[in-house]
Amino acid sequence: KSNVKYSLRSELVVEKMDVFRRILVLDTSISETSNSELME
């Protein structure tokens, strides 16, 4: 039982990390595009 709980929890953590990474990538790409627009 505890093993299943642990695996579920770790999967949730991995999913959160994945989402966080995607948000970070989106954030950097958005800031980069806005910066390039400002440069012109």
N, C-alpha and C positions, 0 to 999 in steps of 0.2 A: 504493500500500500504506500508506504513512505517513498519507496523508489519511484512509483508512478507520479506521486506528487512532485518529487524533485525534478523529474524529467519535464513535467508540464511547466513547472516554474522556470526552468532553464530555457525552455522553448519560448516562453513569454518574454524573457529577458532578451533573447536573441532577436525576437521580432521587434521589440522596442528599440534595440540598438540599430536594427536595419532601418526602421522608420526615421530614427534620429539622423542616421547617415544620409538618407535620401533628402531630408530637410536641409541638412548642411550643404549638400551638393546643390540643391535648388537655390539656397541662399547665396552661395558663392557665384553661381552662374548668373543670377539676377543682378547682383552687385557688379559683376564684370560687364554685363551688357549696359547697365546704366552708366558705368564709368566710361565705356567706349563712346556712348552717345554724348556724354558731357565733353569728351575730348574734341569731338568734331565741331 
